[in-house]
Amino acid sequence: MSPSLQTQQTSAPEGHAAYANIDGLALDRRLRAWNDALYDTYYPLDVIPTASDSFRCGQLVADDVGTVRVGWVSSDPMIVHRRRGHLAREGGDFVLLPMPVDDPLRLHQRGREALVRPGDLAMVATCDTYTYEQRTPNRHRTLRLPGQVLRQRVPHLEDLTAAQFRGGQPSVDLFMDFAGSYCRHAARMTPDAASAATRTLLDLLVLALSGEDREGGRGTAVQVAHGQRALRYIEANLTDPELNVGRVAAAVNVSERYLQQIFAGRGQSVSELIRNRRIEAAKRILEEPQSRGTTIAVIALRAGFHDPAHFSKLFRAATGMTPKAYRAEMLGSRANTERPQGD
């Protein structure tokens, strides 16, 4: 933590996990202090101001409810980048839900863009790069959830980042109403109450993300249920090189044609989904420091690819880099993501 932020945190309200207010700093130190505040409170990222003059205002306070971090942020316009170099740092697998109060904001991830208005639901996953755009002074609440916990409940989580779930739909409004109350009372809940409230929060989020209320939905409730079962089966058997459309369809007890129709609504085939999931699994393995001494052939097998050469070809097509180059960049950039101390 930099000295500039440390100075501001001496007056943090008792019991809060994090607190920052940069308004009392010299103007030329405020942007750096704000970047440090968000970095320390959430995860590694970069902040760029959108206004031509100096970044002036930023306040935040955060509370922990078990593994969930609840935040309240108010700041000048800014763009936040989660870059490739940030991904090499440990502890970066989270899902962030920003909930704007005053004005809309934009999220960009995986080629998708969501305009998030007050009352809307959208999220980004920190295991991949993303951009957050706030073009006006704004206030928003945030929920930072463990990625693995939510991924166990929503196997197709990566398909939903930077997707729009409009307010006004029953399941979205139900979640947003509860999330607002959860955030307001986070600091005062007992451990037992916090545990029960978090379970309810996750249940309502899964309901809201089910897609039944989403604009342009992804099919009937029966199709959504079949899709969820198929995704769970794919995740559980991803490392099996023999996993294919036929096996998934048999496990879900539907025809291959019907299964393909369900996933066509997601804009990809079942085979493409399996391949993309395996590429993501390989990326996570390559980002682990202990992978340094592991051959690419072994990593390919661990991710579910039986042919290392084919894996390398697919990996390069998806990332623009060979697996070896990707690992070198990820592990080599770990030290570069450390912030210089002091001003």
TINU-850721 format. One record per atom (N, C-alpha, C): residue in one letter; x, y, z. Coordinates in steps of 0.02 Angstrom, whole numbers, padded with zeros to 5 digits, always signed. Layout:
! TINU-850721
aXYZ;...
END
This chain:
! TINU-850721
m+00042-00059+00000;m+00000+00000+00000;m+00044+00062+00000;s+00027+00111-00041;s+00070+00171-00046;s+00059+00217+00013;p+00109+00257+00033;p+00102+00304+00088;p+00045+00353+00077;s+00032+00373+00014;s-00020+00423+00002;s-00088+00397+00024;l-00102+00333+00011;l-00166+00305+00031;l-00166+00290+00106;q-00110+00268+00132;q-00105+00251+00202;q-00124+00310+00246;t-00102+00370+00225;t-00118+00431+00262;t-00193+00442+00266;q-00227+00430+00211;q-00299+00442+00209;q-00338+00390+00249;q-00310+00332+00262;q-00347+00280+00294;q-00344+00282+00370;t-00309+00329+00399;t-00304+00333+00471;t-00371+00351+00502;s-00417+00383+00463;s-00481+00403+00491;s-00537+00356+00468;a-00520+00295+00448;a-00570+00248+00424;a-00620+00232+00480;p-00684+00229+00464;p-00734+00210+00514;p-00718+00142+00543;e-00725+00135+00607;e-00707+00072+00641;e-00749+00014+00615;g-00717-00042+00602;g-00752-00103+00582;g-00757-00113+00508;h-00739-00064+00467;h-00743-00071+00394;h-00680-00104+00368;a-00688-00143+00315;a-00630-00178+00285;a-00584-00131+00248;a-00612-00079+00218;a-00571-00032+00180;a-00607+00036+00178;y-00567+00088+00174;y-00594+00156+00172;y-00543+00201+00139;a-00567+00248+00098;a-00522+00297+00067;a-00562+00359+00049;n-00530+00416+00057;n-00558+00480+00037;n-00500+00523+00014;i-00495+00536-00051;i-00437+00571-00078;i-00446+00647-00081;d-00504+00671-00059;d-00520+00742-00070;d-00473+00789-00034;g-00440+00767+00019;g-00395+00811+00056;g-00324+00812+00030;l-00309+00773-00020;l-00240+00770-00047;l-00227+00826-00097;a-00164+00840-00108;a-00145+00886-00161;a-00171+00858-00228;l-00191+00902-00274;l-00222+00881-00336;l-00179+00832-00376;d-00113+00844-00375;d-00070+00801-00415;d-00059+00732-00385;r-00085+00720-00325;r-00078+00654-00294;r-00143+00615-00293;r-00198+00647-00313;r-00263+00615-00303;r-00275+00555-00349;l-00257+00560-00412;l-00269+00505-00458;l-00230+00443-00436;r-00167+00452-00418;r-00126+00396-00396;r-00156+00364-00333;a-00177+00406-00287;a-00206+00380-00225;a-00271+00343-00238;w-00311+00368-00286;w-00374+00335-00302;w-00361+00268-00336;n-00313+00265-00380;n-00294+00202-00412;n-00273+00151-00358;d-00232+00174-00310;d-00211+00130-00256;d-00270+00107-00214;a-00318+00152-00202;a-00375+00134-00160;a-00416+00079-00193;l-00431+00085-00257;l-00469+00034-00292;l-00429-00031-00298;y-00365-00024-00311;y-00320-00082-00317;y-00320-00122-00252;d-00312-00088-00195;d-00308-00123-00131;d-00376-00150-00109;t-00430-00115-00126;t-00496-00136-00103;t-00525-00193-00144;y-00510-00193-00209;y-00541-00243-00253;y-00491-00293-00280;y-00445-00271-00324;y-00396-00314-00357;y-00355-00270-00403;p-00300-00295-00432;p-00258-00253-00476;p-00296-00226-00536;l-00288-00161-00549;l-00321-00127-00604;l-00287-00059-00615;d-00305-00026-00670;d-00279+00041-00685;d-00338+00088-00694;v-00330+00150-00670;v-00382+00201-00676;v-00358+00257-00722;i-00400+00277-00768;i-00386+00333-00813;i-00442+00383-00806;p-00427+00447-00792;p-00481+00497-00788;p-00507+00513-00857;t-00571+00529-00862;t-00601+00547-00927;t-00605+00622-00937;a-00600+00660-00884;a-00602+00733-00890;a-00533+00760-00907;s-00532+00819-00938;s-00468+00848-00958;s-00429+00877-00899;d-00465+00898-00847;d-00429+00925-00789;d-00412+00869-00741;s-00385+00887-00683;s-00361+00837-00635;s-00419+00797-00606;f-00405+00734-00587;f-00453+00693-00551;f-00458+00720-00480;r-00518+00738-00458;r-00525+00776-00396;r-00559+00737-00339;c-00611+00699-00355;c-00653+00672-00301;c-00657+00596-00304;g-00648+00565-00247;g-00656+00493-00242;g-00662+00471-00169;q-00716+00436-00154;q-00724+00408-00087;q-00749+00337-00094;l-00727+00294-00049;l-00753+00225-00048;l-00751+00198+00023;v-00796+00151+00036;v-00795+00114+00098;v-00817+00043+00081;a-00786-00006+00111;a-00801-00076+00096;a-00806-00117+00159;d-00851-00167+00157;d-00861-00213+00212;d-00858-00284+00186;d-00836-00330+00228;d-00834-00400+00210;d-00890-00438+00245;v-00927-00476+00205;v-00979-00520+00231;v-00957-00590+00213;g-00917-00621+00255;g-00886-00685+00237;g-00839-00674+00179;t-00851-00710+00124;t-00808-00704+00064;t-00833-00652+00015;v-00888-00617+00032;v-00916-00566-00011;v-00892-00497+00013;r-00867-00457-00033;r-00848-00388-00015;r-00900-00340-00043;v-00928-00300+00001;v-00978-00250-00016;v-00945-00181-00017;g-00955-00143-00070;g-00924-00078-00075;g-00973-00023-00091;w-00955+00038-00070;w-00992+00099-00089;w-00941+00147-00117;v-00949+00167-00180;v-00900+00208-00215;v-00933+00270-00243;s-00899+00327-00235;s-00920+00390-00265;s-00858+00423-00294;s-00861+00442-00359;s-00800+00470-00389;s-00815+00512-00450;d-00764+00548-00471;d-00765+00583-00535;d-00768+00533-00592;p-00781+00557-00654;p-00781+00512-00712;p-00714+00476-00718;m-00716+00413-00739;m-00655+00374-00745;m-00667+00314-00790;i-00613+00287-00816;i-00613+00223-00851;i-00567+00177-00813;v-00591+00118-00797;v-00552+00068-00761;v-00535+00011-00808;h-00470-00006-00811;h-00447-00061-00854;h-00420-00117-00810;r-00444-00176-00822;r-00414-00237-00795;r-00375-00267-00853;r-00308-00262-00851;r-00267-00279-00908;r-00238-00349-00901;r-00208-00373-00957;r-00179-00440-00958;r-00126-00448-00904;g-00084-00397-00895;g-00032-00402-00844;g-00059-00410-00774;h-00120-00384-00760;h-00149-00391-00693;h-00170-00463-00679;l-00184-00501-00731;l-00211-00569-00720;l-00160-00616-00689;a-00096-00599-00692;a-00044-00643-00666;a-00042-00642-00590;r-00074-00594-00559;r-00072-00590-00486;r-00119-00641-00455;e-00101-00666-00397;e-00141-00716-00362;e-00204-00683-00333;g-00254-00725-00320;g-00315-00700-00287;g-00357-00657-00332;g-00354-00669-00398;g-00390-00624-00444;g-00453-00653-00474;d-00479-00709-00448;d-00538-00740-00477;d-00600-00717-00440;f-00628-00661-00462;f-00688-00633-00432;f-00739-00617-00486;v-00800-00607-00465;v-00853-00579-00507;v-00874-00513-00474;l-00874-00460-00513;l-00892-00394-00487;l-00958-00371-00517;l-01004-00351-00473;l-01068-00323-00494;l-01071-00250-00473;p-01064-00203-00521;p-01073-00132-00504;p-01146-00113-00510;m-01172-00076-00462;m-01243-00057-00461;m-01247+00019-00457;p-01251+00053-00515;p-01250+00127-00515;p-01313+00157-00484;v-01303+00215-00453;v-01358+00250-00420;v-01383+00308-00462;d-01337+00347-00491;d-01357+00410-00524;d-01363+00403-00600;d-01311+00378-00633;d-01308+00377-00705;d-01285+00309-00730;p-01297+00294-00794;p-01275+00230-00821;p-01198+00226-00825;l-01173+00165-00829;l-01103+00152-00842;l-01099+00095-00893;r-01039+00086-00923;r-01031+00035-00973;r-00978-00016-00952;l-00992-00079-00968;l-00945-00133-00956;l-00927-00165-01022;h-00863-00180-01033;h-00840-00214-01093;h-00800-00275-01073;q-00820-00333-01098;q-00782-00394-01085;q-00800-00447-01136;r-00749-00485-01159;r-00759-00541-01205;r-00798-00521-01268;g-00785-00460-01293;g-00818-00437-01353;g-00889-00414-01343;r-00913-00412-01281;r-00981-00389-01267;r-00979-00322-01231;e-01034-00285-01235;e-01040-00221-01202;e-01108-00216-01170;a-01109-00194-01107;a-01172-00185-01071;a-01177-00113-01048;l-01233-00080-01063;l-01249-00015-01036;l-01290-00028-00973;v-01261-00014-00915;v-01292-00031-00851;v-01325+00032-00822;r-01390+00033-00823;r-01428+00089-00795;r-01444+00073-00722;p-01460+00125-00681;p-01483+00111-00614;p-01541+00061-00615;g-01535+00008-00576;g-01586-00044-00575;g-01571-00104-00619;d-01521-00097-00665;d-01502-00153-00707;d-01452-00198-00672;l-01446-00259-00696;l-01397-00307-00671;l-01347-00324-00726;a-01282-00320-00710;a-01229-00341-00756;a-01168-00355-00714;m-01119-00390-00744;m-01060-00409-00705;m-01001-00419-00751;v-00942-00419-00721;v-00880-00437-00756;v-00843-00489-00714;a-00803-00530-00747;a-00762-00581-00713;a-00690-00558-00715;t-00657-00559-00658;t-00589-00532-00654;t-00536-00581-00676;c-00556-00642-00697;c-00507-00689-00723;c-00491-00674-00796;d-00521-00621-00824;d-00506-00599-00891;d-00506-00523-00893;t-00478-00495-00946;t-00474-00422-00952;t-00545-00393-00961;y-00553-00331-00938;y-00617-00296-00949;y-00605-00221-00943;t-00654-00182-00965;t-00653-00109-00958;t-00719-00086-00928;y-00713-00040-00880;y-00770-00009-00847;y-00768+00065-00865;e-00823+00092-00892;e-00825+00162-00911;e-00878+00200-00871;q-00856+00252-00837;q-00901+00296-00800;q-00889+00367-00826;r-00934+00391-00868;r-00922+00453-00904;r-00947+00515-00867;t-00979+00505-00809;t-01004+00561-00769;t-00986+00548-00696;p-00986+00601-00654;p-00979+00588-00582;p-01036+00541-00561;n-01019+00491-00523;n-01070+00440-00510;n-01059+00408-00442;r-01112+00378-00417;r-01109+00338-00356;r-01134+00268-00373;h-01102+00218-00344;h-01127+00151-00355;h-01107+00105-00298;r-01149+00055-00287;r-01132+00001-00242;r-01099-00054-00283;t-01059-00095-00250;t-01027-00151-00284;t-01031-00213-00241;l-01035-00270-00275;l-01029-00335-00243;l-00972-00372-00277;r-00922-00392-00238;r-00867-00433-00263;r-00875-00503-00235;l-00890-00550-00280;l-00904-00619-00259;l-00848-00665-00282;p-00833-00718-00244;p-00782-00767-00266;p-00803-00800-00331;g-00760-00798-00381;g-00778-00825-00446;g-00794-00899-00444;q-00754-00937-00408;q-00764-01010-00406;q-00830-01028-00374;v-00850-00991-00322;v-00913-01005-00288;v-00972-00994-00335;l-00971-00938-00372;l-01026-00925-00418;l-01023-00970-00478;r-00963-00988-00500;r-00956-01033-00558;r-00985-01102-00544;q-00982-01124-00481;q-01011-01189-00463;q-01087-01188-00470;r-01117-01129-00460;r-01189-01122-00466;r-01211-01104-00537;v-01167-01069-00573;v-01183-01047-00641;v-01126-01070-00687;p-01129-01131-00712;p-01073-01157-00752;p-01056-01116-00813;h-01107-01082-00842;h-01095-01041-00902;h-01082-00968-00884;l-01051-00957-00827;l-01040-00889-00802;l-01005-00845-00854;e-00953-00872-00887;e-00915-00831-00934;e-00957-00809-00994;d-01012-00843-01007;d-01057-00822-01061;d-01099-00762-01042;l-01100-00745-00979;l-01146-00694-00954;l-01111-00629-00935;t-01044-00628-00937;t-01009-00566-00919;t-01023-00512-00971;a-01031-00450-00948;a-01048-00393-00991;a-01111-00406-01032;a-01157-00445-01003;a-01223-00454-01033;a-01273-00412-00993;q-01327-00391-01026;q-01375-00347-00994;q-01436-00386-00968;f-01453-00373-00906;f-01514-00399-00875;f-01552-00337-00851;r-01603-00319-00888;r-01637-00256-00876;r-01679-00255-00812;g-01676-00199-00777;g-01722-00188-00723;g-01794-00186-00749;g-01841-00202-00706;g-01910-00206-00728;g-01933-00277-00739;q-01885-00325-00744;q-01901-00396-00749;q-01905-00424-00678;p-01953-00468-00664;p-01965-00490-00595;p-01903-00518-00560;s-01867-00565-00591;s-01811-00596-00556;s-01753-00546-00547;v-01744-00501-00594;v-01691-00450-00588;v-01708-00402-00531;d-01771-00377-00531;d-01791-00330-00478;d-01787-00363-00409;l-01806-00426-00405;l-01804-00461-00341;l-01732-00464-00315;f-01685-00481-00360;f-01615-00484-00339;f-01590-00414-00320;m-01603-00364-00362;m-01577-00297-00350;m-01605-00267-00285;d-01668-00280-00270;d-01697-00256-00207;d-01661-00288-00148;f-01651-00353-00151;f-01617-00388-00096;f-01544-00366-00091;a-01511-00359-00149;a-01440-00339-00149;a-01431-00271-00117;g-01477-00224-00131;g-01472-00158-00100;g-01478-00161-00025;s-01525-00202+00000;s-01533-00210+00072;s-01472-00246+00102;y-01447-00296+00068;y-01388-00333+00090;y-01329-00286+00098;c-01319-00242+00050;c-01263-00194+00053;c-01271-00145+00111;r-01332-00122+00120;r-01343-00072+00173;r-01331-00100+00243;h-01347-00164+00253;h-01343-00193+00320;h-01280-00236+00330;a-01236-00239+00280;a-01179-00284+00282;a-01137-00276+00345;a-01123-00213+00364;a-01076-00200+00419;a-01105-00220+00487;r-01171-00229+00491;r-01202-00241+00557;r-01227-00312+00566;m-01218-00355+00516;m-01245-00424+00522;m-01200-00467+00565;t-01231-00510+00604;t-01193-00561+00641;t-01168-00614+00592;p-01118-00654+00612;p-01093-00706+00566;p-01148-00753+00542;d-01193-00774+00586;d-01246-00820+00566;d-01294-00786+00517;a-01312-00724+00532;a-01357-00688+00487;a-01324-00675+00420;a-01259-00659+00422;a-01222-00646+00360;a-01220-00709+00316;s-01209-00767+00347;s-01206-00829+00309;s-01273-00844+00276;a-01328-00836+00313;a-01395-00849+00286;a-01411-00799+00231;a-01394-00735+00242;a-01409-00683+00193;a-01369-00694+00129;t-01307-00717+00135;t-01265-00729+00076;t-01292-00786+00035;r-01316-00839+00068;r-01347-00894+00030;r-01407-00870-00009;t-01448-00828+00022;t-01507-00801-00012;t-01485-00756-00070;l-01434-00715-00059;l-01408-00672-00111;l-01387-00712-00172;l-01350-00766-00162;l-01326-00807-00217;l-01384-00843-00251;d-01433-00867-00213;d-01491-00900-00243;d-01529-00852-00288;l-01539-00790-00265;l-01575-00741-00305;l-01535-00719-00366;l-01468-00716-00359;l-01427-00699-00417;l-01430-00753-00471;v-01427-00816-00450;v-01433-00871-00497;v-01500-00868-00533;l-01553-00852-00496;l-01620-00846-00526;l-01620-00789-00578;a-01590-00733-00561;a-01589-00676-00607;a-01548-00690-00669;l-01495-00731-00661;l-01452-00747-00717;l-01477-00806-00759;s-01534-00834-00739;s-01559-00894-00774;s-01576-00879-00846;g-01589-00815-00862;g-01600-00797-00931;g-01673-00794-00951;e-01718-00815-00909;e-01788-00817-00928;e-01816-00747-00937;d-01790-00698-00900;d-01815-00629-00906;d-01771-00586-00950;r-01715-00613-00972;r-01668-00573-01009;r-01696-00553-01077;e-01678-00491-01100;e-01701-00468-01165;e-01678-00517-01218;g-01724-00538-01261;g-01707-00586-01311;g-01695-00654-01285;g-01717-00670-01222;g-01707-00732-01186;g-01671-00789-01221;r-01659-00842-01189;r-01621-00897-01219;r-01665-00960-01223;g-01731-00951-01229;g-01773-01009-01237;g-01822-01017-01180;t-01860-01071-01182;t-01910-01084-01131;t-01876-01107-01066;a-01917-01111-01014;a-01890-01133-00949;a-01862-01204-00955;v-01895-01247-00995;v-01871-01316-01004;v-01803-01315-01039;q-01796-01273-01092;q-01733-01269-01127;q-01677-01243-01082;v-01694-01192-01042;v-01645-01165-00995;v-01622-01220-00946;a-01669-01260-00921;a-01652-01313-00874;a-01607-01365-00908;h-01624-01385-00969;h-01582-01432-01006;h-01512-01402-01018;g-01510-01339-01035;g-01446-01306-01047;g-01403-01305-00984;q-01434-01291-00927;q-01397-01291-00864;q-01370-01360-00848;r-01409-01411-00858;r-01386-01480-00845;r-01328-01498-00891;a-01334-01478-00954;a-01280-01492-01002;a-01216-01457-00982;l-01222-01394-00960;l-01163-01357-00940;l-01129-01387-00879;r-01170-01410-00831;r-01141-01442-00772;r-01104-01506-00791;y-01133-01544-00838;y-01101-01606-00860;y-01035-01590-00896;i-01036-01538-00938;i-00975-01519-00974;i-00920-01498-00925;e-00937-01457-00876;e-00887-01435-00828;e-00859-01494-00788;a-00901-01541-00770;a-00879-01599-00730;a-00835-01647-00770;n-00842-01646-00836;n-00806-01694-00878;n-00759-01661-00928;l-00741-01599-00915;l-00704-01560-00964;l-00636-01591-00980;t-00604-01623-00933;t-00537-01650-00944;t-00538-01717-00981;d-00597-01743-00994;d-00603-01807-01031;d-00596-01793-01105;p-00543-01816-01139;p-00534-01803-01210;p-00591-01830-01253;e-00629-01879-01228;e-00683-01909-01266;e-00749-01871-01259;l-00750-01818-01221;l-00811-01779-01213;l-00832-01749-01280;n-00895-01761-01300;n-00920-01734-01363;n-00994-01721-01358;v-01024-01697-01413;v-01094-01680-01413;v-01138-01740-01396;g-01122-01798-01424;g-01163-01858-01412;g-01165-01877-01339;r-01107-01874-01306;r-01105-01892-01235;r-01143-01842-01192;v-01138-01778-01209;v-01175-01728-01171;v-01250-01737-01180;a-01272-01748-01242;a-01343-01758-01256;a-01370-01819-01219;a-01331-01873-01219;a-01352-01934-01184;a-01358-01923-01109;a-01311-01884-01081;a-01312-01871-01009;a-01373-01829-00990;v-01394-01784-01034;v-01451-01740-01020;v-01517-01773-01042;n-01511-01828-01080;n-01569-01867-01104;n-01610-01827-01155;v-01574-01795-01202;v-01606-01761-01258;v-01569-01781-01321;s-01597-01766-01379;s-01564-01781-01441;s-01508-01730-01454;e-01460-01751-01495;e-01405-01705-01513;e-01432-01643-01548;r-01480-01654-01592;r-01508-01597-01629;r-01541-01547-01582;y-01580-01572-01534;y-01613-01528-01487;y-01563-01490-01444;l-01510-01525-01423;l-01458-01493-01382;l-01424-01438-01422;q-01410-01451-01486;q-01378-01400-01527;q-01423-01340-01536;q-01489-01351-01540;q-01536-01295-01546;q-01535-01251-01483;i-01529-01284-01425;i-01527-01246-01362;i-01466-01200-01362;f-01408-01227-01381;f-01347-01188-01377;f-01339-01140-01436;a-01377-01151-01489;a-01376-01103-01545;a-01401-01035-01520;g-01447-01036-01471;g-01472-00974-01443;g-01420-00935-01405;r-01365-00969-01386;r-01309-00936-01352;r-01256-00913-01402;g-01268-00926-01466;g-01222-00903-01517;g-01162-00948-01528;q-01166-01011-01506;q-01110-01057-01517;q-01136-01129-01515;s-01098-01174-01545;s-01115-01244-01544;s-01088-01276-01480;v-01111-01336-01465;v-01086-01372-01406;v-01011-01385-01413;s-00989-01403-01472;s-00918-01416-01483;s-00876-01353-01471;e-00901-01296-01494;e-00866-01233-01482;e-00863-01216-01408;l-00918-01230-01373;l-00919-01217-01301;l-00867-01259-01266;i-00864-01324-01281;i-00815-01368-01249;i-00744-01344-01264;r-00731-01327-01327;r-00664-01304-01346;r-00647-01240-01308;n-00693-01192-01305;n-00679-01129-01271;n-00668-01138-01196;r-00708-01184-01166;r-00699-01198-01095;r-00629-01229-01083;r-00607-01272-01127;r-00542-01303-01119;r-00485-01252-01128;i-00494-01205-01174;i-00444-01152-01183;i-00440-01110-01119;e-00497-01094-01090;e-00497-01055-01027;e-00464-01094-00971;a-00477-01159-00968;a-00445-01201-00917;a-00369-01202-00927;a-00347-01208-00990;a-00275-01208-01005;a-00244-01141-00985;k-00278-01086-00997;k-00252-01021-00978;k-00241-01016-00903;r-00289-01042-00865;r-00282-01040-00792;r-00223-01082-00769;i-00212-01140-00800;i-00154-01181-00782;i-00089-01146-00799;l-00086-01116-00858;l-00025-01082-00880;l-00008-01021-00837;e-00059-00993-00805;e-00048-00934-00762;e-00023-00953-00693;e-00024-01018-00676;e-00001-01040-00610;e+00075-01044-00609;p+00108-01016-00558;p+00181-01019-00554;p+00208-01090-00557;q+00172-01138-00529;q+00197-01207-00528;q+00195-01239-00597;s+00167-01205-00647;s+00166-01233-00714;s+00232-01224-00751;r+00279-01187-00721;r+00342-01172-00756;r+00378-01235-00779;g+00378-01287-00739;g+00414-01347-00756;g+00372-01400-00790;t+00310-01382-00809;t+00265-01430-00841;t+00266-01421-00917;t+00271-01475-00953;t+00272-01470-01026;t+00204-01449-01053;i+00204-01420-01113;i+00141-01399-01144;i+00098-01460-01159;a+00129-01517-01175;a+00091-01578-01189;a+00051-01599-01128;v+00083-01596-01069;v+00048-01615-01007;v-00008-01566-00992;i+00004-01502-01002;i-00047-01451-00990;i-00106-01462-01037;a-00092-01480-01100;a-00145-01494-01148;a-00189-01551-01123;l-00158-01604-01098;l-00197-01661-01072;l-00238-01641-01011;r-00208-01601-00967;r-00244-01579-00907;r-00305-01537-00924;a-00302-01502-00981;a-00359-01461-01002;a-00409-01498-01045;g-00393-01562-01062;g-00440-01603-01100;g-00424-01612-01173;f-00365-01588-01195;f-00345-01596-01265;f-00300-01658-01271;h-00316-01704-01317;h-00274-01764-01324;h-00217-01755-01373;d-00220-01701-01414;d-00168-01688-01464;d-00134-01622-01449;p-00073-01621-01422;p-00039-01558-01403;p-00031-01510-01462;a-00017-01536-01522;a-00009-01492-01579;a-00074-01457-01596;h-00129-01494-01594;h-00195-01465-01608;h-00213-01413-01554;f-00196-01430-01491;f-00207-01383-01436;f-00170-01317-01449;s-00106-01321-01467;s-00067-01261-01479;s-00097-01219-01535;k-00121-01252-01587;k-00152-01216-01642;k-00215-01180-01620;l-00258-01215-01583;l-00320-01184-01559;l-00305-01128-01510;f-00256-01139-01466;f-00239-01088-01416;f-00214-01024-01450;r-00173-01032-01500;r-00147-00973-01535;r-00203-00937-01572;a-00250-00974-01601;a-00306-00942-01636;a-00350-00903-01588;a-00356-00928-01525;a-00399-00895-01476;a-00365-00836-01442;t-00299-00839-01432;t-00265-00788-01392;t-00215-00747-01432;g-00197-00770-01491;g-00146-00735-01530;g-00075-00751-01507;m-00068-00800-01462;m-00003-00818-01434;m+00001-00894-01429;t+00062-00920-01431;t+00072-00991-01417;t+00064-01002-01342;p+00051-01063-01321;p+00046-01076-01248;p+00110-01057-01211;k+00169-01071-01241;k+00232-01053-01208;k+00238-00978-01200;a+00221-00940-01253;a+00227-00867-01250;a+00177-00839-01200;y+00118-00868-01198;y+00067-00844-01150;y+00092-00855-01078;r+00118-00914-01064;r+00144-00927-00997;r+00201-00880-00979;a+00246-00868-01026;a+00303-00824-01013;a+00278-00753-00997;e+00228-00730-01035;e+00203-00662-01022;e+00167-00658-00956;m+00124-00707-00941;m+00087-00706-00879;m+00132-00709-00818;l+00179-00755-00818;l+00222-00763-00760;l+00275-00709-00757;g+00297-00686-00815;g+00346-00632-00817;g+00318-00566-00796;s+00252-00556-00807;s+00222-00492-00790;s+00201-00488-00717;r+00207-00545-00681;r+00186-00544-00610;r+00224-00490-00571;a+00289-00488-00580;a+00329-00438-00544;a+00313-00367-00568;n+00296-00360-00632;n+00283-00294-00659;n+00219-00264-00635;t+00174-00305-00608;t+00111-00278-00583;t+00117-00250-00512;e+00175-00259-00481;e+00186-00229-00415;e+00192-00154-00422;r+00157-00116-00383;r+00160-00043-00387;r+00223-00016-00353;p+00253+00035-00380;p+00309+00067-00345;p+00285+00098-00280;q+00326+00096-00230;q+00306+00122-00165;q+00320+00197-00160;g+00271+00232-00136;g+00279+00304-00126;g+00269+00344-00188;d+00275+00409-00184;d+00266+00454-00241;d+00333+00483-00261;
END
